[in-house]
Amino acid sequence: MIKFDFDKAISKWSPVIENTVYKHKYTYCRDLIEAISIFCEWFSRNEDQKINQYANTGATSLGITPGGDYENPLPGKIKEIYEKLKSIDFRVEIVGEYLNMATGQFEYKLADGRYIPKDFKNFKPSDDIYLQIFDNDFITFWKPDLIRDCKLDKILNNGRDNRCR
């Protein structure tokens, strides 16, 4: 098995993601662009494995028609992610602006009680956002502790936790 190099995946895919994001006049934080980049590399590798398996076995159950053209599903998956980001309301009200005396930085206080830097440097999306935009298979690969915790929460809450599908 080939080791997955997260840094290489980010350097390979982030220019593509950034170009697409800017072309559509969106702005995403660095962490989200990196997560989408890792997803693209992970998904591409899985598709390559399917194609190689098809070449070795000739199995049509992989969604590849013998003698037919192979259409890469990655662009559709990326579009799904962008559509989820556009359609799900991730907004949180800013209730105040504060000076953090320990760091000397201005911060926003959010309605949910969190503080984020005013310049959004080092801002990271919440885990709930990742759970809503990515498939469980990818999250299991990328952040197995996140999907594990989500499933445990679902069990402990008698199935009322809808974060993990």
SULKATA-V551723 format. One line per field, one symbol per residue. ss: DSSP state (A for helix, B for strand, O for the rest). phi: phi as a letter, one per 30 degrees, with the letter a starting at -180 (. if undefined). psi: psi as a letter, one per 20 degrees, with the letter a starting at -180 (. if undefined). A space follows every 50 residues. Layout:
# SULKATA-V551723
ss: ???
phi: ???
psi: ???
This chain:
# SULKATA-V551723
ss: OOOOOAAAAAAAAAAAAAAAAAAOOOOOOAAAAAAAAAAAAAAAAAAAAA AAAAAAAOOAAAOOOOOOOOOOOAAAAAAAAAAAAAAOOOOOOBBBBBBB OOOOBBBBBBOOOOBBBOOOOOOOOOAAAAAAAOOAAAAAAAOAAAAAAA AAAAAAOOOOOOOOO
phi: .dddcdddddddcddddddddddcicbbdeddddddddeddddddddddd ddddddciddddicdeicdccddeeddddeddddddcddcdbddcabbcd ddcicdbcccedjdcbdddididbddddddddccddddddddbedddddd ddddddchiddcdcd
psi: ppppoggggghghhhgggggghhjkrpqqgggghghggggggggghghhg ghgghhhjpiijjpppirqpopighhgghggggghhhpojqpppirpqpo hhijqqqppqhjiqpqqhijpjppqqhhgghhhqqhgghhggmhhghghg hghgghkljiojgp.
